[in-house]
Amino acid sequence: MFQRFTDRLVSYSFVEDMVKKFFLSFLVLILVTGAAATGWLYYLVVVEPGEEIKAENIRLLLGKESSVYYSDGVHKLGVFFDTAHRQYVSYDDIPKNFINALVASEDSRFFEHFGFDLPGIFRAMIKNIQAGRVVQGGSTLTQQTAKNLFKRTERSYRAKLTELLYALRLEYYYPKEKIFEFYANQFYVSGNGHGLGVAARYYFNKKPEELSLLECAFIAGSVKRPNYYNPFRRKTEKGVGLAKSRAKVRLRYVLGKMLDLGMIDRQTYDSNVAQDLEFDNGRIGFALDHSMELVRDAVSSLPVQRALEAHDIANVATSGVKIITTLDKDLQDITQSSLRSALALLDVHLKGYDRNEVQREMEDIEYTGDSTLKEGAFLFGTVSEIAGTGRDIKIRVVLDKQLGEGLIEARGLDSVVGAWVKYEKNRWSQAGPKDLDRFVKKIAVGDRIWVSAGPLDEVQEGRPIPLRLEKYPEIQGGALVVRKGKIISMAGGNDNRFFNRAIQAKRAMGSAFKPLVFSAALQLGWNSADLLMNRREVFVYHGKPYFPRPDHSNPNEWVSMNWAGVKSENLASVWLVAKLCDKLTPLQFQEVAEKVGLAPKIVDGETEPYRNYRKRIRDEFGIQVNREILRRAAFSLAVKNLETDFLFEGLEQEYNSIKWMHYGLDFDRYQEQLDQELGLAKQPVADRVRHEYLVRSRLLQNNYLELEKRKAKLDDIKNRLENLPGSTEDLPLTGGTPYATAAIDIGVQEHLGFYKSQSQQLFYFLPDTSRITGVLPVGQGELLQYLRTLDNTQRVQFWQNIVLAEGVKKKALDMVAAQLDHEYEKLMEKLPFEFDVLAAVDDFRITVGLYYLIELCKEIGMESKLEPVLSFPLGSNVVSLFEATRLYESLATGKVTVSASRENMDDDEVFDEEIQDDSLAIIDRIETADGEVLYRPEIETRTVFDEKTSLVLGSILENTVRFGTGRYAWKNVKIAASEENYNLSLPMLGKTGTANNYVNASFFGYVPEVAPKGAAMTLDDGYAVGVYVGFDDNKPMRRRTTRITGAAGALPPWTDVVNGIVRAKQYPERLDPVDISFYGLGIERKKLAQLNVAVSDENGGVPLYPVRMVESLDTGVPSILTFGEITRGGNLTLERQFSPYWRAAVQKPTK
């Protein structure tokens, strides 16, 4: 037992010795490892830190650029950022307030730690754990400087340690002041450069040393999220206000930290937080061109920033990445030069070419022109010599920027002379032989001029460059080419800098909105062959009358929908908007109302209470319901429900007249307003004003309530006549009461308002002011004499058949009155704001249609605020060129491609990105110098129009180019090959747009691509092209006989851009010459049982009877594409479909 005990003691002693030895060895190992690590760290930091840590290399890193390329990835578009966007500030020139503000907000122990701050790291860890997410970082200013200078390529512990190593190197080799200087010169400034110098100029238009404490605190507080606090990046007042409120919150934080650290006292804190920060956007170096500005916006956007941060790139400007844009180099040059040339000619057309005025304007121009000499470049120069006359004229020009000498010959003057002659005489004038010499007298040696360069490939060395004289324009514009939602080329104005009109300008695009209305109508049951009313009318909406006017004469009171687009008919388009929901069944109408937010809402299975629904519809949408409005609704129902009865009674003509008649509620008040506005009784007015007054007065007189008054007056006369002593019922066929006595007895004048047709088959009862032809007045005596010849039955028929208005007999009006009362009683049985009641109210039905249009625009990607107004198809709303161009891509293809980046944002971030979606359309990808893709925009392609609707819309827009307002393009865009002996017009889709008072002219269209087999064109993968021209201040583009319409102002440059696409994409070479020379050139479309029927151009595009089919390639015959059936009798039965955009999105495409 004792032995066992002693053995155990020995065993315990042995174990204890082993443990001691183990711990001792472990301690030695730790010490050795620590010493080795310390030595290795000393070696890496002190002995061999690497070349990057040297001051000259850091300077190079601070000046590092990121290149931007065209879509080919080879040709460079520009760089971020050149020397003008880098303003290096030394530590001694950095305001003390900025140093304190940045240290207080980002790294309070910056001047104490050795590159990393353990207490700060632990504090950040605790706060992040408490918040359940990352709310605070632990990186010091030194670490942030190291990360920005020496890029991390991945997120890993190894990368983080490498960053820490660089921070230690910075701390060892540079004083704190120098590290701070590095940081202060590399932080990102909202796409405008980097560093304190740029930030001071950008935000406050000051030098760094001029900054106040408040301004220093703002810049210091915004270094990590510049876009979040930047008011200049917002395009709405709400956005600017949000950015400023965020800035105020951030300022309180920064100033509070400074107060806590004793950098400022309480009084200073209180006085500064009470101040409003005054921003003043200064100019940084020189302006980027429009393309580079849009790229700048894109790389500053939240999706791009997130993607780059995932690769630890905080400053794209100095990261050295490659930014590949969607811009096609050739098309970009063509688009810019086409717009510039058009603007120059339009300016001459509207303002002439006065030498003194031109020279004065030249003195005020800050723009210096293009810097590179190439074909299509626009340059400034000075006239050095003028020699010769007529076609032998030669004007020598010394170009600015030492680009050489150019020569303007006669052909370089022809365009501007032609425009000048139109200005001097009228828009129809053509330049003659003597006009060239007359114009040249306006140019003198020494004049400053604006020119464009001609082809340079044949210019021999030492020879002057061929030039074309231009005029630097006041008028401006924009041009865009879009493909699958991406910007392929863009021109944002003449100068190609500052305000980008292709993206930023909001313009009234006029009739370019009409096809959108047609598309909505086709989705909601209308057919392209439906006839639309195309005569002067009054439309009442929300109690206000609207009298749209045509912009050209058209004798056709009814036109097909297709031809309303082809001829750009204002009246028919507005009428269609007012009737947009008329083809819907009650259930379909309710579905549409639900989708646009006008039906009772259903939330969690509960229907919106009646009281809430009534308040919402009344207050938010302005819908009013009272007894008079219900009677107006009852009138509409009565007319609709009486159609069969009218036809049965043989009153088809009467029904057609009453069917489109207004009820007339408040028309008397509208007439009074009309009288007051025109003041006819007080002062003389122009003939056109008086004519318009008479037209509107006539429209207001033609209504049901007016006829009811007339009918009541007729009934009164009838009753009085029949109740006279010796009334007509008792009168013999001859003799009776003297006429004069009868007149006295009934208290009326000799002429009662009766008329008769010359054939004496019809009697009329009309107001004395009515202008009628083919009828004769009927006196009282003659009327009584006629009544004596009738028996009782005939007299009843006589009164029933009296015509009270054009095509409306008293009998018809009696039928309407009786049915109206019946419908009114049914409506009164329900609550006024029940959906079934509202569905009969005109204002409500119009509102549903207008809000459907607005929601459809949103679905297509339009973000501009659109007002629900009846002038919607006339372009009363303002949108950007990009929005409108993308609209036409959707109209042509049925699809829209938009940024999908918003899906991953919360509401606040979506609002914060209010200007970003458009800019992302110019980015194809961002990659490293080694080709690794860091970011590619997420896009979403969705179907908006079903296949049939797209097919019909394409026909309308193609017809517009062939037979309508786009004919210039049809005549001037050709597919030609001299070897194959053909010269064919390219089938295109398009539509003009002319804003009210000629303040804007536009043309939008779609250029098909060559089909795979080369035998036709296809709408897949084509190009949407949009152009607008107009003064920035919306000054009217007119002078005497000159009116700049969409066809006159925007269509010529649009055509030039399209011809550029044809050349650049080699359309002639890719088409099969055998097929197109034999069959012709058309657009390849799916076979969906569509009909292509001949129509009468003279009769408003109405299908011919009997219906005749036309081959789609027979481009000379007016025809429309529609859906329906041809009956045995040769009539066309129209097909209708209900395919709103939400249903189109889920339909499967036809193979």
HELIX and SHEET records of a PDB file:
HELIX    1   1 PHE A    2  TYR A   42  1                                  41    
HELIX    2   2 TYR A   43  VAL A   47  3                                   5    
HELIX    3   3 GLU A   51  ILE A   53  5                                   3    
HELIX    4   4 ALA A   55  LEU A   62  1                                   8    
HELIX    5   5 THR A   83  HIS A   85  5                                   3    
HELIX    6   6 TYR A   91  ASP A   93  5                                   3    
HELIX    7   7 LYS A   96  GLU A  106  1                                  11    
HELIX    8   8 LEU A  118  ALA A  131  1                                  14    
HELIX    9   9 LEU A  141  LEU A  149  1                                   9    
HELIX   10  10 TYR A  157  TYR A  173  1                                  17    
HELIX   11  11 LYS A  176  ALA A  184  1                                   9    
HELIX   12  12 LEU A  196  PHE A  204  1                                   9    
HELIX   13  13 PRO A  208  GLU A  210  5                                   3    
HELIX   14  14 LEU A  213  GLY A  221  1                                   9    
HELIX   15  15 PRO A  226  TYR A  229  1                                   4    
HELIX   16  16 PRO A  231  ARG A  233  5                                   3    
HELIX   17  17 GLU A  237  ASP A  260  1                                  24    
HELIX   18  18 ARG A  266  VAL A  273  1                                   8    
HELIX   19  19 HIS A  290  VAL A  299  1                                  10    
HELIX   20  20 LEU A  302  GLU A  309  1                                   8    
HELIX   21  21 VAL A  316  THR A  318  5                                   3    
HELIX   22  22 LYS A  329  LYS A  351  1                                  23    
HELIX   23  23 ARG A  355  ASP A  364  1                                  10    
HELIX   24  24 GLY A  390  ASP A  392  5                                   3    
HELIX   25  25 ASP A  400  GLN A  402  5                                   3    
HELIX   26  26 ALA A  410  GLY A  412  5                                   3    
HELIX   27  27 ASP A  414  GLU A  424  1                                  11    
HELIX   28  28 PRO A  433  VAL A  440  1                                   8    
HELIX   29  29 GLY A  510  PHE A  513  5                                   4    
HELIX   30  30 LYS A  514  GLN A  523  1                                  10    
HELIX   31  31 MET A  561  VAL A  566  1                                   6    
HELIX   32  32 ASN A  570  ALA A  578  1                                   9    
HELIX   33  33 PRO A  586  LYS A  595  1                                  10    
HELIX   34  34 TYR A  610  PHE A  621  1                                  12    
HELIX   35  35 ARG A  627  ASN A  641  1                                  15    
HELIX   36  36 GLU A  643  PHE A  648  1                                   6    
HELIX   37  37 GLU A  652  LYS A  659  1                                   8    
HELIX   38  38 PHE A  667  LEU A  678  1                                  12    
HELIX   39  39 ASP A  687  GLN A  701  1                                  15    
HELIX   40  40 TYR A  704  GLU A  722  1                                  19    
HELIX   41  41 TYR A  739  ILE A  746  1                                   8    
HELIX   42  42 GLN A  780  LEU A  787  1                                   8    
HELIX   43  43 ASN A  792  GLN A  800  1                                   9    
HELIX   44  44 LYS A  810  MET A  828  1                                  19    
HELIX   45  45 PHE A  835  LEU A  838  1                                   4    
HELIX   46  46 ASP A  842  ILE A  860  1                                  19    
HELIX   47  47 PHE A  872  LEU A  874  5                                   3    
HELIX   48  48 LEU A  881  THR A  893  1                                  13    
HELIX   49  49 SER A  901  ASN A  904  5                                   4    
HELIX   50  50 ASP A  907  ASP A  912  1                                   6    
HELIX   51  51 GLN A  916  LEU A  920  1                                   5    
HELIX   52  52 GLU A  947  PHE A  963  1                                  17    
HELIX   53  53 ARG A  967  ASN A  972  1                                   6    
HELIX   54  54 ASN A  996  TYR A  998  5                                   3    
HELIX   55  55 GLY A 1046  ALA A 1050  3                                   5    
HELIX   56  56 LEU A 1051  ALA A 1064  1                                  14    
HELIX   57  57 TYR A 1067  ARG A 1070  1                                   4    
HELIX   58  58 PRO A 1073  TYR A 1079  1                                   7    
HELIX   59  59 TYR A 1141  ALA A 1144  1                                   4    
SHEET    1   A 5 LYS A  76  PHE A  80  0                                        
SHEET    2   A 5 SER A  66  TYR A  69 -1                                        
SHEET    3   A 5 LYS A 322  THR A 325  1                                        
SHEET    4   A 5 ILE A 923  GLU A 927 -1                                        
SHEET    5   A 5 VAL A 933  TYR A 935 -1                                        
SHEET    1   B 6 PHE A 378  ALA A 387  0                                        
SHEET    2   B 6 LYS A 394  LEU A 399 -1                                        
SHEET    3   B 6 GLU A 405  GLU A 409 -1                                        
SHEET    4   B 6 ILE A 465  GLU A 470  1                                        
SHEET    5   B 6 ARG A 448  ALA A 453 -1                                        
SHEET    6   B 6 PHE A 378  ALA A 387 -1                                        
SHEET    1   C 5 LYS A 486  ALA A 491  0                                        
SHEET    2   C 5 GLN A 476  ARG A 483 -1                                        
SHEET    3   C 5 MET A1017  GLY A1030 -1                                        
SHEET    4   C 5 ALA A1001  VAL A1010 -1                                        
SHEET    5   C 5 LEU A 989  THR A 994 -1                                        
SHEET    1   D 4 LYS A 486  ALA A 491  0                                        
SHEET    2   D 4 GLN A 476  ARG A 483 -1                                        
SHEET    3   D 4 MET A1017  GLY A1030 -1                                        
SHEET    4   D 4 ILE A1083  GLU A1084  1                                        
SHEET    1   E 2 ARG A 507  ALA A 508  0                                        
SHEET    2   E 2 VAL A 878  VAL A 879 -1                                        
SHEET    1   F 2 LEU A 531  MET A 533  0                                        
SHEET    2   F 2 TRP A 558  SER A 560 -1                                        
SHEET    1   G 2 PHE A 539  TYR A 541  0                                        
SHEET    2   G 2 LYS A 544  TYR A 546 -1                                        
SHEET    1   H 2 ILE A 602  VAL A 603  0                                        
SHEET    2   H 2 GLU A 606  THR A 607 -1                                        
SHEET    1   I 3 PHE A 763  PHE A 765  0                                        
SHEET    2   I 3 HIS A 751  SER A 757 -1                                        
SHEET    3   I 3 VAL A 775  GLY A 779 -1                                        
SHEET    1   J 2 VAL A 803  ALA A 805  0                                        
SHEET    2   J 2 VAL A 808  LYS A 809 -1                                        
SHEET    1   K 2 LYS A 895  SER A 899  0                                        
SHEET    2   K 2 ILE A 939  THR A 943 -1                                        
SHEET    1   L 2 LYS A 974  ALA A 977  0                                        
SHEET    2   L 2 TYR A 982  SER A 985 -1                                        
SHEET    1   M 2 ARG A1038  ARG A1039  0                                        
SHEET    2   M 2 THR A1042  ARG A1043 -1                                        
SHEET    1   N 3 VAL A1102  PRO A1103  0                                        
SHEET    2   N 3 LEU A1091  SER A1096 -1                                        
SHEET    3   N 3 SER A1119  THR A1122 -1                                        
SHEET    1   O 2 GLY A1124  ILE A1126  0                                        
SHEET    2   O 2 LEU A1132  LEU A1134 -1                                        
END                                                                             
